Amino acid sequence: MAKYGEGDKRWIVEERPDGANVHNWHWAERDCLEWSRSLLSSLLSGLVVLDGEGGLSIRTKALEKLDGEAYVNVRKGKVIPGYELSLSLSWEGEARDSPAGSPLLKVSGTLEVPYLADENAGEDPEVRITVRDDDGPIGRRIKDAFVAKGKPLVLEKLRSYVDAMAKGGPARDELEAKKPTASAAKSDASAAPAAGKPAAAAPAAASAAPQKKEKPKPKEGFKTITLTERFYCRTKDVYEILMDENRWKGFTQSNARISKEVGGQFSLFDGSITGVHEELQEGKLIVQKWRFSSWPDGIYSTVRLTFDELEPGVAIVKLLQTDVPEEDKYGNATVVENTERGWREHIFHKIRAVFGFGI
């Protein structure tokens, strides 16, 4: 063991006059309650549980309450999450005598998670579901359907929150930024001259050596989504639905604002998706800059929708969405999967079902 004052300075954690916590060597704590409120609201609000199956429609509404504490401790780069939370989520359901029939009953209710804590991170928390408006046979049927279909969906979203906390929560980006990269370490090593030789002694031929041109690498951290969908209608019918905010409101049961001009903006699913039209050809092409509100700030994908008619009354819509981030700003790595499923289930399938263009 080296004597005091004789050790290698690279291994000494010095007291710095600026008070900087170098590489989080010392204990650091970050309050995550408001971050947790934002993430859980994003994960749990507006979930479609049933959309007409068996005459039932059920969706979650909003995170009504979040109490407790949430924080992340970091020591020597190690993440130690801590949270004890209780939350309440509102939901609504409707029963019809047939998928396109008259409403029989509309109800609202509450979903409660009384205890979500780090000590039980490997277990599913208790979930309580109640109906607020009606406890008759139809109300109980709606509740039972929500328990069967909605509870697993909510638990899946809660597991996403637990995973995000385990990765550092809002401190994740800082931790990643402070990690020395392999390329930087390699650069530092190559910059150091060999012992006993001045830097100028390097062979002149080395500087004259031809440099190989590197091939452009795929953009890391981003993916591409491709889908092909068939509709039994004319291409202009699908195009007009996608460009009509009133029809969007109808088949998604959510707010939408859509400009019909190049350069115009759009907002879908109550503002969860926003973007700008880059190119529009009626009945043939839609190109957009497109993003979820939960994506990292400033990140936009490019959506390209092309419309072809194989024969009169059979429209083929091809989707190409590039630069989709693999993770959202909370560290959830399900962005690509959720985006692709959203296009299939909440847009294309809904259009076919609601407007009668085939299932």
C-alpha positions as CSV (number, residue, x, y, z in Angstrom):
1,M,0.0,0.0,0.0
2,A,1.4,3.4,-0.9
3,K,2.1,5.9,1.8
4,Y,-0.1,9.0,2.2
5,G,0.8,11.5,-0.5
6,E,2.6,8.9,-2.7
7,G,-0.4,7.3,-4.4
8,D,-1.4,7.6,-8.0
9,K,-3.5,10.7,-8.3
10,R,-5.9,9.0,-10.7
11,W,-7.2,6.9,-7.7
12,I,-7.6,9.7,-5.3
13,V,-11.0,11.4,-4.7
14,E,-9.9,15.0,-3.9
15,E,-11.9,17.7,-2.2
16,R,-12.6,20.1,-5.0
17,P,-13.0,23.8,-4.4
18,D,-16.0,23.9,-6.8
19,G,-17.8,21.2,-4.8
20,A,-18.2,19.0,-7.9
21,N,-19.3,15.5,-7.3
22,V,-16.9,13.8,-9.8
23,H,-18.6,10.8,-11.5
24,N,-21.1,10.6,-8.6
25,W,-18.3,9.1,-6.4
26,H,-20.0,10.6,-3.4
27,W,-23.6,9.9,-2.5
28,A,-26.2,11.8,-4.6
29,E,-29.9,11.8,-4.2
30,R,-32.6,12.9,-6.7
31,D,-36.2,13.5,-5.8
32,C,-38.3,11.7,-8.4
33,L,-41.9,12.3,-7.2
34,E,-42.9,14.8,-9.9
35,W,-41.0,12.8,-12.5
36,S,-43.0,9.7,-11.4
37,R,-46.2,11.6,-11.6
38,S,-45.5,12.6,-15.2
39,L,-44.3,9.1,-16.2
40,L,-47.2,7.3,-14.6
41,S,-49.7,9.7,-16.1
42,S,-48.2,9.1,-19.5
43,L,-48.2,5.3,-19.1
44,L,-51.7,4.9,-17.6
45,S,-53.9,7.7,-19.1
46,G,-56.0,7.0,-22.2
47,L,-55.4,3.2,-22.4
48,V,-58.0,1.4,-24.6
49,V,-59.0,-1.8,-22.7
50,L,-61.9,-2.9,-24.9
51,D,-63.1,-1.2,-28.1
52,G,-66.5,-2.8,-28.9
53,E,-65.7,-6.4,-28.2
54,G,-68.8,-8.1,-26.8
55,G,-70.6,-4.8,-27.0
56,L,-68.2,-3.2,-24.4
57,S,-66.0,-0.2,-24.6
58,I,-63.6,0.5,-21.7
59,R,-60.7,3.0,-21.4
60,T,-58.7,4.6,-18.7
61,K,-59.0,8.4,-18.3
62,A,-56.5,10.1,-16.1
63,L,-54.2,9.7,-13.1
64,E,-56.3,11.4,-10.4
65,K,-53.9,11.0,-7.4
66,L,-50.4,10.1,-6.6
67,D,-49.2,10.2,-3.0
68,G,-46.0,9.1,-1.3
69,E,-42.3,9.5,-2.1
70,A,-39.9,8.6,-4.8
71,Y,-36.2,9.1,-5.1
72,V,-33.0,7.7,-6.6
73,N,-29.7,7.5,-4.8
74,V,-26.5,7.2,-6.8
75,R,-23.2,6.0,-5.2
76,K,-20.1,5.3,-7.4
77,G,-22.4,5.1,-10.4
78,K,-24.7,2.5,-8.7
79,V,-28.4,3.3,-8.8
80,I,-30.4,2.6,-5.6
81,P,-34.1,3.5,-6.3
82,G,-36.6,4.1,-3.4
83,Y,-40.3,4.7,-3.7
84,E,-43.5,4.1,-1.7
85,L,-46.5,5.3,-3.7
86,S,-50.3,5.0,-3.8
87,L,-52.2,6.1,-6.9
88,S,-55.7,6.4,-8.2
89,L,-56.8,6.2,-11.8
90,S,-60.2,7.0,-13.3
91,W,-61.8,4.9,-16.0
92,E,-65.0,4.8,-18.0
93,G,-67.0,2.0,-19.7
94,E,-70.0,1.6,-21.9
95,A,-72.2,-1.3,-22.9
96,R,-74.2,-1.6,-26.1
97,D,-76.7,-4.1,-27.3
98,S,-74.5,-4.6,-30.4
99,P,-71.2,-3.1,-31.6
100,A,-73.1,-0.5,-33.6
101,G,-76.3,-0.5,-31.5
102,S,-77.7,1.9,-28.9
103,P,-75.9,2.4,-25.5
104,L,-77.4,0.4,-22.7
105,L,-75.3,1.8,-19.9
106,K,-72.4,4.2,-19.3
107,V,-70.4,3.9,-16.1
108,S,-67.3,5.4,-14.6
109,G,-65.0,4.1,-11.9
110,T,-61.7,4.1,-10.1
111,L,-58.7,1.9,-10.1
112,E,-56.5,2.1,-7.0
113,V,-53.0,0.8,-6.3
114,P,-52.7,1.3,-2.5
115,Y,-49.0,0.3,-2.3
116,L,-46.3,0.4,-5.0
117,A,-42.9,0.2,-3.4
118,D,-39.3,-0.7,-4.2
119,E,-39.3,-3.5,-1.6
120,N,-41.8,-5.3,-3.7
121,A,-40.3,-4.5,-7.1
122,G,-40.3,-8.1,-8.2
123,E,-44.0,-8.6,-7.4
124,D,-47.2,-7.2,-8.9
125,P,-48.9,-4.7,-6.6
126,E,-52.5,-5.0,-5.4
127,V,-55.0,-3.4,-7.8
128,R,-58.5,-2.5,-6.6
129,I,-61.2,-1.7,-9.2
130,T,-64.6,-0.1,-8.3
131,V,-67.6,1.1,-10.3
132,R,-68.9,4.5,-9.2
133,D,-72.2,4.8,-11.0
134,D,-74.0,1.5,-11.2
135,D,-73.7,-1.9,-9.4
136,G,-76.4,-3.7,-11.4
137,P,-75.8,-6.7,-13.6
138,I,-74.6,-4.6,-16.6
139,G,-72.3,-2.5,-14.3
140,R,-70.8,-5.7,-12.8
141,R,-70.3,-7.1,-16.3
142,I,-68.3,-4.0,-17.3
143,K,-66.3,-4.1,-14.1
144,D,-65.5,-7.9,-14.6
145,A,-64.4,-7.1,-18.1
146,F,-62.1,-4.4,-16.9
147,V,-60.7,-6.7,-14.2
148,A,-60.0,-9.4,-16.8
149,K,-58.6,-7.2,-19.6
150,G,-57.6,-3.9,-18.0
151,K,-55.8,-5.1,-14.8
152,P,-53.0,-7.0,-16.8
153,L,-52.6,-3.9,-19.0
154,V,-52.2,-1.6,-16.0
155,L,-49.7,-4.0,-14.3
156,E,-47.7,-4.0,-17.5
157,K,-47.4,-0.2,-17.4
158,L,-46.5,-0.3,-13.7
159,R,-43.7,-2.7,-14.5
160,S,-42.4,-0.2,-17.0
161,Y,-42.3,2.4,-14.3
162,V,-40.4,0.0,-11.9
163,D,-37.9,-0.7,-14.7
164,A,-37.4,3.0,-15.4
165,M,-36.7,3.7,-11.7
166,A,-34.2,0.7,-11.6
167,K,-32.3,2.4,-14.4
168,G,-32.0,5.7,-12.6
169,G,-35.2,7.5,-13.3
170,P,-34.6,11.2,-14.2
171,A,-30.9,10.7,-13.3
172,R,-30.4,8.1,-16.1
173,D,-29.2,10.7,-18.7
174,E,-26.7,12.2,-16.3
175,L,-25.3,8.8,-15.5
176,E,-24.9,7.9,-19.1
177,A,-23.2,11.3,-19.8
178,K,-20.7,10.8,-17.1
179,K,-19.6,7.3,-18.3
180,P,-16.3,7.6,-20.2
181,T,-16.7,6.3,-23.7
182,A,-14.5,3.6,-25.2
183,S,-13.6,5.9,-28.1
184,A,-12.5,8.6,-25.7
185,A,-10.3,6.2,-23.7
186,K,-8.7,4.9,-26.9
187,S,-8.1,8.5,-28.0
188,D,-6.4,9.3,-24.8
189,A,-4.2,6.2,-25.0
190,S,-3.1,6.9,-28.5
191,A,-2.4,10.6,-27.7
192,A,0.2,9.6,-25.0
193,P,3.7,9.4,-26.4
194,A,5.8,6.3,-25.7
195,A,8.1,6.4,-22.7
196,G,11.4,8.0,-23.5
197,K,10.4,9.1,-27.0
198,P,9.3,12.6,-28.0
199,A,6.1,12.8,-30.0
200,A,8.0,14.2,-32.9
201,A,9.9,10.9,-33.3
202,A,6.9,9.2,-34.8
203,P,7.7,7.9,-38.3
204,A,6.8,10.4,-41.0
205,A,5.3,7.6,-43.0
206,A,2.5,7.3,-40.5
207,S,1.2,10.8,-41.2
208,A,1.4,10.1,-44.9
209,A,-0.5,6.8,-44.7
210,P,-3.7,6.8,-46.7
211,Q,-6.8,7.0,-44.6
212,K,-9.6,4.5,-45.3
213,K,-13.0,6.0,-45.8
214,E,-15.5,4.6,-43.3
215,K,-18.8,3.5,-44.6
216,P,-21.7,5.5,-43.0
217,K,-23.1,3.5,-40.1
218,P,-26.9,3.1,-39.4
219,K,-28.1,5.7,-36.9
220,E,-27.7,4.1,-33.5
221,G,-30.6,4.1,-31.1
222,F,-33.3,4.4,-33.8
223,K,-35.4,1.9,-35.7
224,T,-37.6,1.8,-38.8
225,I,-41.3,0.6,-38.9
226,T,-42.8,-0.8,-42.1
227,L,-46.5,-1.8,-42.4
228,T,-48.7,-2.7,-45.4
229,E,-52.5,-2.5,-44.8
230,R,-55.5,-3.4,-47.0
231,F,-58.8,-1.5,-47.1
232,Y,-61.9,-2.3,-49.1
233,C,-62.5,1.2,-50.4
234,R,-60.9,3.8,-52.7
235,T,-57.5,5.3,-51.7
236,K,-59.0,8.8,-51.4
237,D,-61.4,7.5,-48.7
238,V,-58.5,6.5,-46.4
239,Y,-56.5,9.6,-47.3
240,E,-59.5,11.9,-46.4
241,I,-60.1,10.1,-43.1
242,L,-56.5,10.5,-42.1
243,M,-56.6,14.3,-42.9
244,D,-60.0,15.0,-41.3
245,E,-59.9,16.0,-37.6
246,N,-63.6,15.3,-37.1
247,R,-63.3,11.7,-38.4
248,W,-60.2,11.3,-36.3
249,K,-62.2,12.3,-33.2
250,G,-64.9,9.8,-34.2
251,F,-62.8,6.7,-34.6
252,T,-60.3,7.4,-31.8
253,Q,-62.7,8.9,-29.3
254,S,-60.1,11.6,-28.5
255,N,-59.3,15.2,-29.5
256,A,-57.5,15.9,-32.7
257,R,-56.4,19.0,-34.7
258,I,-55.3,18.6,-38.3
259,S,-54.2,21.1,-40.8
260,K,-54.7,20.2,-44.4
261,E,-51.8,22.2,-45.8
262,V,-48.1,21.4,-46.3
263,G,-46.3,23.0,-43.4
264,G,-49.4,22.8,-41.3
265,Q,-49.4,21.1,-37.9
266,F,-51.4,18.3,-36.4
267,S,-52.2,17.0,-32.9
268,L,-53.7,13.6,-32.3
269,F,-54.9,11.5,-29.3
270,D,-55.3,14.5,-27.0
271,G,-51.9,15.8,-27.9
272,S,-50.0,12.6,-27.4
273,I,-48.9,12.8,-31.0
274,T,-47.8,16.0,-32.8
275,G,-46.1,16.9,-36.0
276,V,-46.0,18.8,-39.3
277,H,-47.0,17.9,-42.8
278,E,-44.0,17.9,-45.2
279,E,-45.7,16.6,-48.4
280,L,-49.3,16.0,-49.3
281,Q,-50.7,14.5,-52.6
282,E,-54.4,13.9,-52.3
283,G,-55.2,10.2,-52.4
284,K,-51.5,9.3,-53.0
285,L,-49.0,10.4,-50.4
286,I,-48.6,11.8,-46.9
287,V,-45.2,12.7,-45.5
288,Q,-44.9,14.0,-41.9
289,K,-42.5,14.9,-39.2
290,W,-44.1,12.9,-36.3
291,R,-43.4,12.4,-32.6
292,F,-44.9,11.2,-29.3
293,S,-44.9,13.7,-26.4
294,S,-43.0,11.1,-24.3
295,W,-40.1,11.0,-26.7
296,P,-36.9,12.9,-25.9
297,D,-37.2,16.6,-26.6
298,G,-36.5,17.6,-30.2
299,I,-36.7,14.0,-31.6
300,Y,-39.0,13.6,-34.6
301,S,-39.5,10.5,-36.8
302,T,-40.5,10.7,-40.5
303,V,-43.8,9.1,-41.5
304,R,-44.4,8.3,-45.2
305,L,-47.8,6.9,-46.1
306,T,-48.3,5.8,-49.8
307,F,-51.7,4.9,-51.2
308,D,-52.2,2.5,-54.1
309,E,-55.3,0.9,-55.7
310,L,-54.7,-2.7,-56.8
311,E,-58.2,-2.6,-58.3
312,P,-61.2,-0.4,-57.9
313,G,-62.4,-0.7,-54.3
314,V,-59.2,-2.2,-52.9
315,A,-56.7,0.3,-51.4
316,I,-53.2,-0.6,-50.2
317,V,-51.6,1.7,-47.6
318,K,-47.9,1.4,-47.0
319,L,-46.3,2.9,-43.9
320,L,-42.6,3.7,-43.6
321,Q,-41.6,5.4,-40.4
322,T,-37.9,6.1,-39.9
323,D,-35.9,7.4,-37.0
324,V,-38.1,6.0,-34.3
325,P,-36.2,6.2,-31.0
326,E,-35.7,2.9,-29.2
327,E,-36.3,4.5,-25.8
328,D,-38.5,7.4,-24.6
329,K,-37.3,10.2,-22.3
330,Y,-38.1,8.1,-19.3
331,G,-35.9,5.2,-20.3
332,N,-38.7,2.9,-21.5
333,A,-37.4,0.6,-24.2
334,T,-40.8,-0.3,-25.7
335,V,-41.2,2.7,-28.0
336,V,-40.9,0.9,-31.3
337,E,-43.2,-2.0,-30.3
338,N,-45.8,0.4,-28.9
339,T,-45.7,2.7,-32.0
340,E,-46.1,-0.2,-34.4
341,R,-49.0,-1.6,-32.3
342,G,-50.6,1.8,-32.2
343,W,-50.7,2.1,-35.9
344,R,-52.1,-1.4,-36.3
345,E,-54.7,-1.4,-33.5
346,H,-55.6,2.2,-32.8
347,I,-55.5,3.6,-36.3
348,F,-55.8,1.2,-39.2
349,H,-58.0,-1.4,-37.5
350,K,-60.2,1.3,-36.1
351,I,-60.7,2.8,-39.6
352,R,-61.6,-0.5,-41.0
353,A,-64.1,-1.3,-38.2
354,V,-65.7,2.1,-37.9
355,F,-66.0,3.0,-41.6
356,G,-66.8,-0.5,-42.8
357,F,-63.7,-1.0,-44.9
358,G,-63.2,-4.6,-43.9
359,I,-61.5,-6.3,-40.9
